[in-house]
């Protein structure tokens, strides 16, 4: 299992931690942000593939911001996937 920490940009959460195993995402956690929403998202996407998360969450905006915690999660899982490929 590959562990990855992603520093978010322009969101209330500051960091997303996750594990990746064969393109399947596990153990997502957010540091900071809206407590309830950021507890719900990891439960909903547990066991999804990188592509499923990107397809569902990329482009979700928060207010006037050009991103959101969900959008940052889509970026985080792609970054983790690319980092895992380079590490192996």
C-alpha positions in Angstrom: 0.0 0.0 0.0 1.3 3.4 -1.0 0.7 6.3 1.4 0.5 9.9 0.1 0.0 13.3 1.7 -1.3 16.1 -0.5 -1.1 19.8 0.5 -4.3 21.5 -0.7 -4.6 24.9 -2.3 -7.3 27.5 -1.7 -9.5 25.4 0.6 -10.2 25.4 4.3 -8.6 22.0 4.6 -4.8 22.1 4.5 -3.8 18.5 3.9 -5.3 15.3 2.4 -3.8 11.9 3.4 -4.7 8.7 1.6 -3.5 5.2 0.8 -3.5 3.8 -2.7 -3.4 0.1 -3.6 -3.7 -1.0 -7.2 -5.5 2.2 -8.2 -8.0 1.8 -5.3 -8.2 4.6 -2.8 -8.3 3.8 1.0 -8.1 5.6 4.3 -8.7 9.2 3.1 -8.5 11.9 5.8 -8.6 15.7 5.7 -6.7 18.0 8.1 -8.8 21.1 8.7 -12.0 22.1 6.8 -15.7 21.5 7.4 -15.7 18.6 9.9 -19.0 16.9 8.9 -18.5 17.1 5.2 -14.9 15.9 5.4 -15.9 12.9 7.5 -18.6 12.0 5.0 -16.5 12.2 1.8 -14.0 9.5 2.9 -16.8 7.1 3.8 -18.5 7.6 0.5 -15.4 7.1 -1.7 -13.7 4.3 0.2 -12.6 1.7 -2.3 -13.2 3.8 -5.4 -10.6 4.0 -8.2 -8.7 7.1 -9.0 -10.7 7.5 -12.1 -14.1 7.2 -10.3 -13.1 9.9 -7.9 -11.8 12.2 -10.7 -15.0 11.7 -12.7 -17.3 12.4 -9.8 -15.4 15.2 -7.9 -13.3 17.1 -10.4 -14.6 20.6 -10.9 -16.7 20.8 -7.8 -16.5 24.4 -6.6 -16.9 26.0 -3.1 -18.6 29.4 -3.2 -16.5 31.8 -5.3 -13.4 29.7 -5.1 -12.3 27.9 -8.2 -11.8 24.7 -6.2 -13.2 22.8 -3.2 -12.1 20.0 -0.9 -13.7 17.5 -3.2 -11.9 19.0 -6.2 -8.7 18.9 -4.3 -9.3 15.3 -3.4 -9.6 14.5 -7.2 -6.2 16.2 -7.7 -4.7 14.4 -4.7 -5.6 10.9 -5.9 -4.2 11.6 -9.3 -1.0 13.0 -7.7 -0.8 9.9 -5.5 -1.2 7.6 -8.5 1.5 9.4 -10.5 3.9 9.4 -7.4 3.3 5.7 -6.9 4.2 4.9 -10.6 7.4 6.9 -10.2 8.3 5.2 -6.9 8.0 1.7 -8.4 
